[in-house]
């Protein structure tokens, strides 16, 4: 199954969609309950790729953090006026295991969904989160050296970036996963790319995932670039992405890699094997509303633009209709979705 030069991708928040179906059906819904009519509609609307966000198994450790963080609780209550604690499921980016969540029907339900998508010419995209894992991932016990370790001094001076974890092998101070410009994500632990065994283990996970789908959207893909990782953690690392993309495609030709990436590192990741990279720069310029920067952005060569993922919203951005006036929204949509590259539509 080939992908057209400028494919269309549709993002579905799996837990939200299954929650909607559960309410309609009066029972817990799984991936098997996504109807034939819904898949027919996606194919009929012209989409090529469907990204099911958040299918992997999450755990209680991350959920407890999500249910107790005051800042996050305030945001939940702002978004959901009828919010209650049972609404908290934990972040789908705090992955405990790269197997499909038991609530969603497990790996077998995903395999059946993939077959149904393929019957309609649709390719399945799933998540890969390279930077961090959930605190209750099995590697914390089995391979604590896979994670960035801290000191007592760092824990005392940077409690927003480090925590103490009790393991069978004793107490350890480990770093939260983080973006260098913000405090750590306290529902995750930071993977250590300076350990070659960790890179090997992640590649193994990625190769197994590639047997379950047709592509991966790689969360915050630039965080594991050697220059970024060393600047953040002071640890020299060997490049992961060129090796990983080549190894997966050697086994699964045509497998698609989509990078969430910022900081003008789009071209860097394209050169390391990514088919498409987020074009946040165009989004920001459209929101800003100045024509010249948008026009200049679209003067870049097609060797670059053909590999950009254009969007007006995604799960990390506010809804476009709330951000842009109606006439600006229409113009921005024309520019975004008629430009070269992958066109990325948010559910």
Kinemage of the C-alpha trace (Angstrom):
@kinemage 1
@onewidth
@group {chain A} dominant
@subgroup {mainchain}
@vectorlist {calphas} color= white
{ca unk a 1} P 0.000 0.000 0.000
{ca unk a 2} L 1.653 3.217 -1.147
{ca unk a 3} L 1.251 6.720 0.245
{ca unk a 4} L 0.513 9.584 -2.186
{ca unk a 5} L 2.964 12.451 -2.498
{ca unk a 6} L 0.836 14.733 -0.310
{ca unk a 7} L -1.146 12.455 2.019
{ca unk a 8} L -3.980 13.400 4.371
{ca unk a 9} L -3.780 12.305 8.007
{ca unk a 10} L -6.664 12.248 10.481
{ca unk a 11} L -5.904 12.197 14.223
{ca unk a 12} L -8.275 10.394 16.602
{ca unk a 13} L -7.900 10.550 20.390
{ca unk a 14} L -8.556 6.888 21.090
{ca unk a 15} L -9.694 7.171 24.710
{ca unk a 16} L -12.006 10.086 23.968
{ca unk a 17} L -13.566 8.333 20.987
{ca unk a 18} L -14.076 5.082 22.888
{ca unk a 19} L -15.562 7.019 25.811
{ca unk a 20} L -18.091 8.528 23.402
{ca unk a 21} L -18.921 5.091 22.047
{ca unk a 22} L -19.208 3.676 25.577
{ca unk a 23} L -21.784 6.327 26.446
{ca unk a 24} L -23.760 5.570 23.291
{ca unk a 25} L -23.601 1.783 23.720
{ca unk a 26} L -24.187 1.711 27.475
{ca unk a 27} L -21.123 -0.508 28.022
{ca unk a 28} L -17.330 -0.234 27.780
{ca unk a 29} L -16.296 0.096 24.139
{ca unk a 30} L -13.138 -1.286 22.530
{ca unk a 31} L -11.456 -0.770 19.175
{ca unk a 32} L -13.785 -3.445 17.788
{ca unk a 33} L -16.702 -1.056 18.364
{ca unk a 34} L -15.423 1.534 15.902
{ca unk a 35} L -18.014 1.019 13.220
{ca unk a 36} L -17.623 0.124 9.581
{ca unk a 37} L -19.567 3.283 8.750
{ca unk a 38} L -17.046 5.444 10.638
{ca unk a 39} L -14.144 3.883 8.756
{ca unk a 40} L -16.048 4.225 5.482
{ca unk a 41} L -16.474 7.926 6.228
{ca unk a 42} L -12.727 8.408 6.769
{ca unk a 43} L -11.947 6.696 3.480
{ca unk a 44} L -14.719 8.549 1.689
{ca unk a 45} L -13.413 11.879 2.958
{ca unk a 46} L -10.116 11.155 1.214
{ca unk a 47} L -7.833 10.398 4.143
{ca unk a 48} L -4.801 8.168 3.638
{ca unk a 49} L -3.504 7.859 7.198
{ca unk a 50} L -5.359 7.533 10.509
{ca unk a 51} L -3.426 8.236 13.702
{ca unk a 52} L -4.995 6.586 16.733
{ca unk a 53} L -3.472 8.618 19.554
{ca unk a 54} L -2.809 6.889 22.848
{ca unk a 55} L -3.516 3.193 22.251
{ca unk a 56} L -0.676 1.916 24.475
{ca unk a 57} L -0.986 0.627 28.029
{ca unk a 58} L -0.714 3.297 30.718
{ca unk a 59} L -0.504 2.666 34.443
{ca unk a 60} L -1.615 3.668 37.893
{ca unk a 61} L 1.616 5.476 38.807
{ca unk a 62} L 1.182 8.137 36.140
{ca unk a 63} L -2.564 8.340 36.769
{ca unk a 64} L -1.936 9.130 40.447
{ca unk a 65} L 0.322 12.006 39.429
{ca unk a 66} L -2.304 13.328 37.023
{ca unk a 67} L -4.967 13.099 39.731
{ca unk a 68} L -2.920 14.991 42.328
{ca unk a 69} L -1.066 17.721 40.408
{ca unk a 70} L -2.778 21.020 41.410
{ca unk a 71} L -1.966 22.815 38.155
{ca unk a 72} L -3.298 19.967 36.043
{ca unk a 73} L -6.424 19.604 38.190
{ca unk a 74} L -7.199 23.287 37.670
{ca unk a 75} L -6.916 22.784 33.905
{ca unk a 76} L -9.204 19.727 33.987
{ca unk a 77} L -11.828 21.739 35.856
{ca unk a 78} L -11.546 24.584 33.383
{ca unk a 79} L -12.052 22.272 30.411
{ca unk a 80} L -14.691 20.004 32.013
{ca unk a 81} L -17.225 21.903 34.139
{ca unk a 82} L -18.584 18.562 35.442
{ca unk a 83} L -15.099 17.159 36.099
{ca unk a 84} L -14.721 14.305 38.579
{ca unk a 85} L -11.681 12.252 39.562
{ca unk a 86} L -12.875 9.233 37.590
{ca unk a 87} L -12.257 11.302 34.437
{ca unk a 88} L -8.496 11.172 35.084
{ca unk a 89} L -6.890 8.378 33.075
{ca unk a 90} L -3.285 9.625 33.043
{ca unk a 91} L -1.266 10.877 30.101
{ca unk a 92} L -1.097 8.600 27.079
{ca unk a 93} L 2.546 9.735 26.739
{ca unk a 94} L 3.432 8.095 30.066
{ca unk a 95} L 3.599 4.605 28.572
{ca unk a 96} L 3.882 1.613 30.875
{ca unk a 97} L 4.049 -0.948 28.078
{ca unk a 98} L 4.007 -0.902 24.279
{ca unk a 99} L 1.030 -3.239 24.115
{ca unk a 100} L -2.483 -2.025 23.392
{ca unk a 101} L -4.362 -0.937 26.512
{ca unk a 102} L -6.499 -3.694 27.993
{ca unk a 103} L -9.415 -1.227 28.137
{ca unk a 104} L -9.222 -0.887 24.349
{ca unk a 105} L -9.267 -4.625 23.585
{ca unk a 106} L -5.539 -5.396 23.568
{ca unk a 107} L -3.251 -6.145 20.643
{ca unk a 108} L -5.788 -8.440 18.966
{ca unk a 109} L -8.403 -5.679 18.692
{ca unk a 110} L -5.805 -3.379 17.159
{ca unk a 111} L -4.866 -6.033 14.606
{ca unk a 112} L -8.512 -6.379 13.603
{ca unk a 113} L -8.866 -2.597 13.317
{ca unk a 114} L -5.760 -2.423 11.141
{ca unk a 115} L -7.188 -5.072 8.822
{ca unk a 116} L -10.425 -3.112 8.514
{ca unk a 117} L -8.501 0.078 7.734
{ca unk a 118} L -6.412 -1.704 5.099
{ca unk a 119} L -9.538 -2.982 3.370
{ca unk a 120} L -10.356 0.685 2.742
{ca unk a 121} L -6.868 1.725 1.652
{ca unk a 122} L -6.162 3.447 4.999
{ca unk a 123} L -2.827 3.174 6.798
{ca unk a 124} L -2.571 3.057 10.593
{ca unk a 125} L -0.280 5.420 12.538
{ca unk a 126} L 0.505 4.927 16.245
{ca unk a 127} L 2.615 6.684 18.885
{ca unk a 128} L 6.251 6.192 19.733
{ca unk a 129} L 7.511 8.174 22.737
{ca unk a 130} L 11.318 8.101 22.601
{ca unk a 131} L 12.218 10.447 25.457
{ca unk a 132} L 10.623 8.933 28.554
{ca unk a 133} L 8.582 6.137 30.121
{ca unk a 134} L 5.986 5.836 32.877
{ca unk a 135} L 7.352 5.419 36.434
{ca unk a 136} L 5.936 1.883 36.604
{ca unk a 137} L 7.456 0.663 33.334
{ca unk a 138} L 9.178 -2.688 33.911
{ca unk a 139} L 12.562 -1.228 32.959
{ca unk a 140} L 12.633 0.818 36.164
{ca unk a 141} L 13.038 -2.439 38.097
{ca unk a 142} L 14.844 -4.515 35.479
{ca unk a 143} L 17.179 -1.890 33.963
{ca unk a 144} L 17.402 1.223 36.147
{ca unk a 145} L 20.556 2.126 34.211
{ca unk a 146} L 18.263 2.855 31.240
{ca unk a 147} L 17.221 6.079 33.016
{ca unk a 148} L 19.030 9.324 33.816
{ca unk a 149} L 20.143 9.216 37.434
{ca unk a 150} L 20.527 12.243 39.681
{ca unk a 151} L 22.165 13.105 42.984
{ca unk a 152} L 20.808 14.044 46.374
{ca unk a 153} L 21.974 17.589 45.746
{ca unk a 154} L 20.058 17.756 42.468
{ca unk a 155} L 16.918 16.388 44.123
{ca unk a 156} L 17.164 19.023 46.858
{ca unk a 157} L 17.793 21.933 44.482
{ca unk a 158} L 15.582 20.790 41.564
{ca unk a 159} L 12.614 18.860 42.974
{ca unk a 160} L 10.715 19.801 39.802
{ca unk a 161} L 13.178 17.708 37.769
{ca unk a 162} L 14.071 14.738 39.994
{ca unk a 163} L 12.369 12.210 42.259
{ca unk a 164} L 13.286 9.322 44.516
{ca unk a 165} L 12.122 5.897 43.350
{ca unk a 166} L 12.182 2.770 45.521
{ca unk a 167} L 13.118 -0.331 43.534
{ca unk a 168} L 13.929 -3.915 44.435
{ca unk a 169} L 17.592 -2.954 44.082
{ca unk a 170} L 17.277 -0.021 46.482
{ca unk a 171} L 16.346 3.632 46.409
{ca unk a 172} L 17.394 5.685 43.371
{ca unk a 173} L 17.141 9.316 42.374
{ca unk a 174} L 15.902 9.512 38.798
{ca unk a 175} L 15.156 12.416 36.486
{ca unk a 176} L 11.722 13.236 35.199
{ca unk a 177} L 11.369 13.298 31.441
{ca unk a 178} L 11.631 16.873 30.270
{ca unk a 179} L 11.947 19.516 27.617
{ca unk a 180} L 15.004 21.636 28.560
{ca unk a 181} L 12.929 24.829 28.547
{ca unk a 182} L 10.377 23.623 31.111
{ca unk a 183} L 10.171 21.747 34.395
{ca unk a 184} L 10.079 17.966 34.204
{ca unk a 185} L 6.960 15.926 33.516
{ca unk a 186} L 6.396 14.301 36.936
{ca unk a 187} L 4.437 11.368 35.508
{ca unk a 188} L 7.461 10.165 33.492
{ca unk a 189} L 11.112 9.166 33.899
{ca unk a 190} L 13.865 10.275 31.516
{ca unk a 191} L 15.534 7.650 29.323
{ca unk a 192} L 19.331 7.763 29.116
{ca unk a 193} L 20.509 7.737 25.497
{ca unk a 194} L 24.088 7.653 26.719
{ca unk a 195} L 23.550 3.953 27.465
{ca unk a 196} L 23.924 1.911 24.233
{ca unk a 197} L 21.845 -0.899 25.745
{ca unk a 198} L 18.932 1.507 26.149
{ca unk a 199} L 19.140 2.473 22.493
{ca unk a 200} L 19.170 -1.216 21.526
{ca unk a 201} L 16.118 -1.903 23.699
{ca unk a 202} L 14.189 1.032 22.231
{ca unk a 203} L 15.024 -0.082 18.719
{ca unk a 204} L 13.640 -3.503 19.589
{ca unk a 205} L 10.402 -1.925 20.805
{ca unk a 206} L 10.172 0.178 17.660
{ca unk a 207} L 10.725 -2.845 15.417
{ca unk a 208} L 7.964 -4.721 17.214
{ca unk a 209} L 5.583 -1.730 16.936
{ca unk a 210} L 6.333 -1.621 13.195
{ca unk a 211} L 4.693 -5.028 12.919
{ca unk a 212} L 1.446 -3.600 14.308
{ca unk a 213} L 1.005 -0.463 12.198
{ca unk a 214} L 2.133 1.387 9.079
{ca unk a 215} L 3.837 4.360 10.695
{ca unk a 216} L 4.642 6.115 13.950
{ca unk a 217} L 4.247 9.674 15.154
{ca unk a 218} L 7.311 10.251 17.333
{ca unk a 219} L 6.614 12.478 20.321
{ca unk a 220} L 9.069 15.383 20.820
{ca unk a 221} L 11.507 13.644 18.478
{ca unk a 222} L 14.156 16.364 18.706
{ca unk a 223} L 14.774 15.753 22.423
{ca unk a 224} L 16.956 12.723 21.692
{ca unk a 225} L 19.139 14.424 19.080
{ca unk a 226} L 22.739 14.276 20.377
{ca unk a 227} L 23.198 18.039 20.577
{ca unk a 228} L 19.882 18.535 22.409
{ca unk a 229} L 20.368 15.614 24.781
{ca unk a 230} L 23.892 16.646 25.722
{ca unk a 231} L 22.795 20.251 26.289
{ca unk a 232} L 19.952 19.077 28.535
{ca unk a 233} L 21.678 16.320 30.491
{ca unk a 234} L 25.418 16.795 30.002
{ca unk a 235} L 25.680 13.305 28.510
{ca unk a 236} L 27.301 12.632 25.128
{ca unk a 237} L 25.229 10.246 22.992
{ca unk a 238} L 25.394 8.592 19.595
{ca unk a 239} L 22.615 9.398 17.081
{ca unk a 240} L 19.529 7.213 17.429
{ca unk a 241} L 17.235 8.234 14.583
{ca unk a 242} L 19.385 7.404 11.499
{ca unk a 243} L 20.007 3.903 12.803
{ca unk a 244} L 16.402 3.392 13.947
{ca unk a 245} L 14.685 4.583 10.772
{ca unk a 246} L 17.039 2.548 8.575
{ca unk a 247} L 16.668 -0.625 10.667
{ca unk a 248} L 12.869 -0.471 10.699
{ca unk a 249} L 12.624 0.192 6.963
{ca unk a 250} L 15.002 -2.705 6.257
{ca unk a 251} L 12.330 -4.961 7.779
{ca unk a 252} L 9.215 -2.968 6.760
{ca unk a 253} L 9.853 -1.063 3.502
{ca unk a 254} L 7.753 2.074 3.263
{ca unk a 255} L 7.190 2.368 7.003
{ca unk a 256} L 6.330 6.003 7.779
{ca unk a 257} L 8.047 8.214 10.372
{ca unk a 258} L 6.369 11.468 11.454
{ca unk a 259} L 8.236 13.715 13.902
{ca unk a 260} L 6.797 16.161 16.366
{ca unk a 261} L 9.648 18.682 16.267
{ca unk a 262} L 10.268 22.348 17.075
{ca unk a 263} L 13.204 24.786 17.364
{ca unk a 264} L 13.922 24.827 13.597
{ca unk a 265} L 15.185 21.240 13.720
{ca unk a 266} L 12.781 20.012 11.042
{ca unk a 267} L 15.427 19.706 8.317
{ca unk a 268} L 17.801 17.938 10.717
{ca unk a 269} L 15.256 15.206 11.394
{ca unk a 270} L 14.299 14.908 7.747
{ca unk a 271} L 17.955 14.145 7.041
{ca unk a 272} L 17.891 11.465 9.751
{ca unk a 273} L 15.142 9.456 8.118
{ca unk a 274} L 11.830 11.137 8.915
{ca unk a 275} L 9.271 11.255 6.125
{ca unk a 276} L 7.473 14.229 7.663
{ca unk a 277} L 8.156 16.789 10.369
{ca unk a 278} L 5.728 19.131 12.122
{ca unk a 279} L 5.533 22.598 10.562
{ca unk a 280} L 4.836 24.642 13.692
{ca unk a 281} L 6.547 27.614 12.071
{ca unk a 282} L 3.795 28.012 9.461
{ca unk a 283} L 1.111 27.605 12.128
{ca unk a 284} L 2.668 30.339 14.288
{ca unk a 285} L 2.979 32.708 11.344
{ca unk a 286} L -0.627 32.164 10.314
{ca unk a 287} L -1.807 32.824 13.870
{ca unk a 288} L 0.330 35.977 13.974
{ca unk a 289} L -1.450 37.164 10.829
{ca unk a 290} L 1.408 38.801 8.923
{ca unk a 291} L 1.461 37.913 5.219
{ca unk a 292} L 5.145 38.393 4.429
{ca unk a 293} L 6.526 35.758 6.868
{ca unk a 294} L 3.955 33.260 5.559
{ca unk a 295} L 4.888 34.007 1.953
{ca unk a 296} L 8.604 33.739 2.699
{ca unk a 297} L 8.046 30.445 4.515
{ca unk a 298} L 6.451 29.017 1.374
{ca unk a 299} L 9.480 29.972 -0.758
{ca unk a 300} L 11.539 27.118 0.703
{ca unk a 301} L 12.568 24.340 -1.672
{ca unk a 302} L 10.258 21.411 -2.258
{ca unk a 303} L 12.962 19.067 -0.997
{ca unk a 304} L 12.088 20.557 2.413
{ca unk a 305} L 8.402 21.473 2.036
{ca unk a 306} L 7.349 18.097 0.643
{ca unk a 307} L 8.311 16.601 4.007
{ca unk a 308} L 6.477 19.042 6.289
{ca unk a 309} L 3.287 18.164 8.179
{ca unk a 310} L 0.902 21.129 7.905
{ca unk a 311} L -1.811 21.644 10.512
{ca unk a 312} L -4.159 24.270 11.925
{ca unk a 313} L -4.661 22.442 15.214
{ca unk a 314} L -3.695 19.268 17.017
{ca unk a 315} L -4.105 18.028 20.586
{ca unk a 316} L -1.369 20.432 21.763
{ca unk a 317} L -2.900 23.563 20.196
{ca unk a 318} L -6.185 25.359 20.934
{ca unk a 319} L -9.008 24.788 18.518
{ca unk a 320} L -8.491 26.877 15.391
{ca unk a 321} L -12.036 28.266 15.535
{ca unk a 322} L -11.262 29.681 18.977
{ca unk a 323} L -7.931 31.137 17.831
{ca unk a 324} L -8.738 32.642 14.432
{ca unk a 325} L -11.553 34.908 13.282
{ca unk a 326} L -13.815 33.121 10.740
{ca unk a 327} L -12.431 34.851 7.644
{ca unk a 328} L -8.836 34.396 8.827
{ca unk a 329} L -9.609 30.776 9.685
{ca unk a 330} L -10.796 30.126 6.115
{ca unk a 331} L -7.739 31.760 4.579
{ca unk a 332} L -5.386 29.924 6.939
{ca unk a 333} L -7.070 26.622 6.062
{ca unk a 334} L -6.600 27.231 2.343
{ca unk a 335} L -2.912 28.004 2.833
{ca unk a 336} L -2.302 25.115 5.239
{ca unk a 337} L -4.100 22.364 3.382
{ca unk a 338} L -3.233 23.350 -0.188
{ca unk a 339} L 0.499 23.672 0.499
{ca unk a 340} L 2.988 20.879 -0.253
{ca unk a 341} L 3.509 18.217 2.390
{ca unk a 342} L 1.381 16.013 4.594
{ca unk a 343} L -1.957 17.610 5.546
{ca unk a 344} L -2.757 16.881 9.195
{ca unk a 345} L -6.367 17.156 10.395
{ca unk a 346} L -7.310 16.972 14.079
{ca unk a 347} L -10.518 15.213 15.114
